[in-house]
Each structure stands twice: as C-alpha cells, then as structure tokens.
C-alpha cells in the first residue's frame, strides 16, 4: 500500500513536467555492502532522476508526510542528510500544513525546499502550467500500485522489480549499474511473458532505467569519441569504460578463463557484455546525438504504465509530443529495446509490441 498517496503523485507529476523520471518508494542501501545479507538503510518517498546538461545523473529527493511526527525542520534535516548520502542535487519536503517561516529559511540553507501541499502545487505550477492539466500516466495511482502488485505476485521478479523501482540509479557508477541491470534481466528471462501487461510494464520500466544509465555513459564517452576512430580503438575504449578500466577488465577476464579451465573447457572464452556487437552499435548511434538520449527515459516509463492502465487521450498526446520533439526518439527507443531483448535473450514480442504501440500512437 502506498502511503501519503496524493503528495507522492503530485511529486511524480512535478517531476514529469520537468522531464525528470520519477520513482516511488525507493529502497536505499550502501553501495559497498559488508553484511552477509543486504541491509536497507532508509527509503525515499519519491526519487526523481534526470541527466543534467553536463551529462551527469542528477537526483532529486521528495519526502512526503501527512502526519507530523517530527517538526518541519527535523524533516528537512533528515532530507538534507539523505540527499548528501545519495548525492542528490536537492530535496523537497512536502507536509500537510505550512511550516514556520524560520523553519523554511533554515531548510533553504541546507538546500531543502520545505513546502505544504498547497505551496508545493503553486511552486510546481509556477515552473510549468502543465502541472494543472492532465499530463502523464505517472500522475495516476493505478500504475504505481500495479508495479507493487507485480513484485508481490511474482517473487522471482523481485530483483528486476528493484531495478525498475530506481534503486540502481543510486549506484555511483553508471557503467557498473548498467552491467548489473543486464545481468539481472538475463537471469529472469524465463520468467517474463510479453503477453502479460504487467510483465510488459516491468520490462518497459527497466528499459527507462537502462536509457538513463546509457545516457550517463554516453555523455562520458562522447568526450573520447571521434567518428574517425578505427573500429578496434572504438571497441577498446567502450570495453574498458564499461568494465571501469583495463586492469579491472583483464582481472575479470582471467578469472572467467580460469573458471572455464577448471570446468574442463579448453576453448578461449570471450568475455564481454552480453550482446556485445549490438551494444557497440547502440553506443555508436547514441554518440551521433548524445543529447537526445536522456529525453527518451520519461516516455519509456509512461509507455510502461500505459500497458496496465485505461488509455487516456490527453496522456497519449503527451507521450506523442515527447517522442516527436526528439528527432531520433523512435529510432533510439527501439534500438535500446532491441538490444535488451537480444542481449538478455527475452521473447522478441517485447520489442515488437513496443514498436507497434509507438507506431500506433504516432
């Protein structure tokens, strides 16, 4: 059950109007776990993620409380600490009623916006008048509830549900998070059925996260890339980047080789990201228009929620606008889905259904 529902949906809608991808109830863990089992440190009511103009992942934290167990300034101080721990750009605390002026001023000094429900809506409207209109499938509870229900209904998809919930976007390294995402999706390939709308929602939500991670990686790689590069040099740069350096790659490759030898295999085993050639192609075409990539993550998530909700013309129009505003939108979205389906050996109908949905919308 999602608590403080109205506030969280307002925050999700605010994010969407700013081209920030929202995630609800995100579990926070330490990136370097030292316990035998994963420890949950806290959770974030709403996490917003975008790629800034410098190509870095930018996070926004929203803390929503209808019941005042702590004073407004204590909520703000908690939000400031959570933002620092997760390397978030700024935080918002949304309360039922207005906080004292001194609390709001103090919160501002630690980069926290302290709002009541009404003042947050006024703030959101001042940034984009679309906040007052029906704007996105992400502003409706049904889609979020369905995502939670899917996680409970299919225990074997729990790890993938965590990916689509946004927790991987708290990982300091986009390259490492991308590798983990592909690994998790590959492990559950036998559990995913493209004929089920809730499975399509999980796949497309994961696709949205993948696009955000790819966008961050592409922004790093574009400073190293030259279209005159020989294929061998391009492949080397991408390989070492994805594995976070030559030494790290070589160590993992040798460990993999030793493992295969121990099993009795004499073959020289290739060690690369699954679907390597297709990943290189995806990277290459994204480098042709790197600033177009981040804007696809939001419509990808909207399409995910559309799979399990009653279709609304206003929301569909919004998706169409956000895809057509991007000259490479359809091509880049289909290419990302095609890579994940191929690399993770998923049923091809996942990408075919996406292409049909988008083509019908446009």
C-alpha positions in Angstrom: 0.0 0.0 0.0 1.3 3.4 -1.0 1.1 5.9 1.9 0.8 9.7 1.6 -0.6 8.9 -1.9 -1.7 12.4 -3.0 1.5 14.1 -2.1 3.6 11.4 -3.9 1.6 11.6 -7.0 1.9 15.4 -7.0 5.7 14.9 -6.8 5.7 12.4 -9.6 3.7 14.8 -11.8 6.0 17.6 -10.9 9.0 15.5 -12.0 7.3 14.6 -15.3 6.6 18.3 -16.1 10.3 18.9 -15.7 11.4 15.9 -17.8 12.6 14.2 -14.6 11.8 10.5 -14.3 10.0 9.7 -11.0 10.3 6.6 -8.9 8.2 5.9 -5.8 9.3 4.3 -2.5 12.9 3.6 -3.5 15.0 1.5 -1.1 18.4 2.9 -0.2 21.3 0.5 0.5 25.0 1.1 0.9 26.9 0.7 -2.4 29.6 -1.3 -0.6 27.6 -3.8 1.5 29.6 -5.5 4.2 26.9 -7.7 5.7 26.1 -11.3 4.5 22.6 -10.0 3.6 21.6 -6.7 2.1 20.8 -4.0 4.7 18.2 -1.4 3.9 19.4 2.0 5.3 16.2 4.0 4.5 13.7 4.6 1.8 12.9 7.6 -0.4 9.3 8.5 -0.9 9.9 9.8 -4.4 13.2 9.9 -6.3 13.5 12.0 -9.4 16.3 11.3 -11.8 17.5 13.2 -14.9 20.7 13.8 -16.8 21.9 17.4 -16.5 23.5 19.5 -19.2 26.9 18.2 -18.3 25.8 14.6 -18.8 25.8 13.6 -15.1 23.0 11.8 -13.3 21.1 14.3 -11.2 18.9 13.1 -8.3 16.1 14.9 -6.5 14.6 13.6 -3.3 11.0 14.1 -2.1 9.9 13.4 1.4 6.1 13.3 1.8 4.4 13.4 5.2 0.7 13.9 6.0 1.3 13.2 9.7 3.7 15.4 11.6 5.7 13.0 13.9 8.7 15.3 13.5 9.0 19.0 13.4 9.3 20.5 9.9 13.0 21.5 10.4 13.8 17.9 11.6 12.2 16.5 8.4 14.3 19.0 6.4 17.5 18.0 8.2 16.7 14.3 7.6 16.2 15.1 3.9 19.4 17.1 3.7 21.3 14.1 5.2 19.6 11.6 2.8 20.5 13.9 -0.1 24.1 14.0 0.9 24.3 10.2 1.3 22.7 9.6 -2.2 24.5 12.5 -3.8 21.2 14.3 -4.7 21.2 17.8 -6.1 18.4 18.9 -3.8 15.5 17.8 -1.6 11.8 18.7 -1.2 9.8 18.1 2.0 6.0 18.2 1.4 3.9 18.5 4.6 0.2 18.8 5.2 0.4 22.3 6.5 2.7 25.3 6.2 5.9 25.2 8.2 7.0 28.2 10.3 8.9 30.7 8.3 12.1 30.3 10.4 12.0 26.5 9.6 11.6 27.2 5.9 14.5 29.6 5.9 16.7 27.2 7.8 15.8 24.4 5.4 16.7 26.5 2.5 20.2 27.0 3.9 20.8 23.2 3.6 19.3 23.0 0.1 15.9 21.7 1.1 12.6 23.1 -0.1 10.1 22.9 2.7 6.5 23.1 1.4 2.9 22.5 2.4 0.7 20.6 -0.1 -0.7 23.9 -1.4 2.6 25.7 -1.6 4.2 22.8 -3.5 1.4 22.8 -6.1 1.8 26.6 -6.5 5.6 26.1 -6.9 5.1 23.3 -9.4 2.6 25.4 -11.4 5.0 28.4 -11.4 7.6 26.2 -13.2 5.2 24.7 -15.7 1.5 25.4 -16.2 1.0 21.9 -17.4 1.0 20.8 -13.7 -2.6 22.0 -13.6 -3.6 19.7 -16.6 -3.8 16.0 -17.2 -0.2 15.5 -18.2 1.1 11.9 -17.7 0.1 8.4 -16.8 2.6 8.7 -13.9 0.3 11.0 -12.0 -2.3 8.2 -11.5 -2.1 5.8 -8.6 -3.1 2.7 -10.7 0.2 2.3 -12.5 2.3 2.6 -9.3 0.0 0.2 -7.4 0.2 -2.3 -10.3 4.0 -2.2 -10.2 3.9 -3.1 -6.5 1.4 -5.8 -7.0 3.6 -7.4 -9.7 6.5 -7.6 -7.3 4.3 -9.4 -4.8 2.6 -11.6 -7.3 5.8 -12.8 -9.0 8.5 -13.4 -6.3 11.0 -14.5 -9.0 10.8 -11.0 -10.5 11.7 -9.3 -7.2 15.3 -8.4 -8.3 14.0 -7.0 -11.6 11.3 -5.0 -9.8 14.1 -3.4 -7.7 15.8 -2.4 -10.9 12.6 -0.8 -12.3 11.9 0.9 -8.9 15.0 3.1 -9.4 17.4 1.7 -6.8 20.1 1.0 -9.4 20.1 4.8 -10.2 21.6 5.4 -6.7 24.7 3.4 -7.8 27.7 5.9 -8.0 28.9 4.2 -11.2 26.6 4.3 -14.2 28.7 1.7 -16.0 28.5 -0.7 -13.1 24.8 -0.2 -12.7 24.3 -0.9 -16.4 26.2 -4.2 -16.1 24.1 -5.2 -13.1 20.9 -4.3 -14.9 21.8 -6.5 -17.9 22.8 -9.3 -15.5 19.5 -9.2 -13.5 17.4 -9.1 -16.7 19.3 -12.0 -18.2 18.7 -14.1 -15.0 14.9 -13.7 -15.1 14.4 -14.1 -18.9 12.5 -17.3 -18.4 10.0 -15.7 -16.1 8.9 -12.8 -18.4 5.9 -13.2 -20.6 5.2 -10.5 -23.2 1.5 -11.5 -23.4 1.0 -10.2 -19.8 0.5 -6.4 -19.5 2.1 -6.4 -16.0 5.3 -8.1 -17.4 5.4 -5.5 -20.2 5.2 -2.8 -17.6 8.2 -4.2 -15.8 10.2 -4.6 -19.0 9.5 -1.0 -20.2 10.2 0.4 -16.7 13.5 -1.4 -16.8 14.1 0.0 -20.3 13.6 3.5 -18.9 16.3 2.9 -16.2 18.6 1.4 -18.9 18.2 4.5 -21.1 19.1 6.8 -18.1 22.2 4.8 -17.4 23.1 4.7 -21.1 22.7 8.5 -21.3 25.1 9.0 -18.5 27.6 6.6 -20.1 27.3 8.2 -23.5 28.0 11.7 -22.0 31.3 10.3 -20.7 32.2 8.6 -23.9 31.4 11.5 -26.2 34.5 13.3 -25.0 36.6 10.3 -26.0 34.8 9.5 -29.3 35.9 10.5 -32.8 34.0 9.2 -35.8 37.4 8.7 -37.5 38.4 6.1 -34.8 39.1 2.6 -36.2 36.6 0.0 -35.0 39.3 -1.7 -32.9 40.0 1.5 -31.0 36.4 2.3 -30.5 35.7 -1.2 -29.2 38.7 -1.0 -26.8 37.5 2.4 -25.4 34.0 1.2 -24.8 35.1 -2.1 -23.4 37.4 -0.6 -20.8 34.9 2.1 -19.9 32.1 -0.4 -19.3 34.4 -2.5 -17.1 35.8 0.6 -15.3 39.3 0.3 -16.6 41.7 -2.0 -18.4 43.0 -3.6 -15.2 39.5 -4.4 -13.9 38.6 -5.9 -17.3 41.7 -8.1 -17.5 41.3 -9.4 -14.0 37.7 -10.4 -14.6 38.6 -12.0 -18.0 41.4 -14.0 -16.4 39.1 -15.2 -13.6 36.5 -16.2 -16.2 39.1 -18.1 -18.2 40.4 -19.9 -15.0 36.8 -20.9 -14.2 36.2 -22.3 -17.6 39.5 -24.3 -17.5 38.6 -25.7 -14.1 35.4 -27.0 -15.7 37.5 -28.7 -18.4 36.9 -26.3 -21.2 39.9 -25.7 -23.5 38.3 -23.0 -25.6 39.3 -19.4 -25.4 36.2 -17.9 -23.9 35.1 -14.4 -25.0 34.4 -12.0 -22.1 32.3 -9.0 -22.9 28.9 -7.6 -22.0 26.1 -9.8 -23.4 25.2 -8.9 -27.0 28.5 -7.1 -27.4 28.3 -6.3 -31.1 24.8 -4.9 -30.7 25.8 -2.9 -27.7 28.6 -1.3 -29.7 26.1 -0.5 -32.4 23.7 1.1 -29.9 26.6 3.1 -28.3 27.7 4.3 -31.8 24.3 5.6 -32.9 23.7 7.2 -29.5 27.0 9.1 -29.9 25.6 10.6 -33.1 23.1 12.6 -31.0 24.1 12.2 -27.3 21.9 15.0 -26.0 18.8 13.3 -27.4 19.2 10.1 -25.3 18.1 11.3 -21.8 14.7 12.6 -23.1 13.6 9.1 -24.0 13.6 7.8 -20.4 10.4 9.6 -19.5 8.2 8.5 -22.4 9.6 4.9 -22.0 8.3 4.9 -18.4 5.0 6.5 -19.5 4.6 3.7 -22.1 5.2 1.2 -19.3 2.4 2.5 -17.2 0.1 2.7 -20.2 0.3 -1.1 -20.5 -1.6 -1.6 -17.3 -4.0 1.4 -17.3 -7.0 2.6 -19.1 -5.8 4.6 -22.1 -6.3 8.4 -21.9 -6.1 10.6 -25.0 -4.5 13.5 -23.0 -1.8 11.3 -21.7 -1.2 9.6 -25.1 -0.9 13.1 -26.7 1.8 13.9 -24.1 3.8 10.8 -25.0 3.5 11.6 -28.7 4.7 15.2 -28.1 7.7 14.0 -26.0 8.7 11.4 -28.6 8.3 13.6 -31.7 10.1 16.6 -30.1 13.1 14.3 -30.3 14.2 13.8 -33.9 15.8 10.4 -33.1 13.2 9.4 -30.5 11.6 6.5 -32.1 14.9 5.1 -33.6 16.7 5.4 -30.3 13.9 3.9 -28.2 13.5 0.9 -30.5 17.3 0.4 -30.6 17.5 0.2 -26.8 14.6 -2.2 -26.5 16.1 -4.4 -29.3 19.4 -4.5 -27.5 17.9 -5.6 -24.2 15.8 -8.3 -25.9 18.7 -9.7 -27.8 21.4 -9.5 -25.1 19.2 -10.9 -22.4 17.5 -13.5 -24.7 14.0 -12.2 -24.0 11.0 -13.1 -26.1 11.1 -10.9 -29.2 7.5 -9.8 -28.7 8.6 -7.4 -26.0 10.3 -5.2 -28.6 7.7 -5.9 -31.3 4.8 -4.8 -29.0 6.7 -1.6 -28.1 7.2 -0.8 -31.8 3.5 -1.4 -32.6 2.3 0.7 -29.6 4.6 3.6 -30.5 3.8 3.5 -34.3 0.1 3.5 -33.5 0.5 6.5 -31.2 2.5 8.5 -33.7 
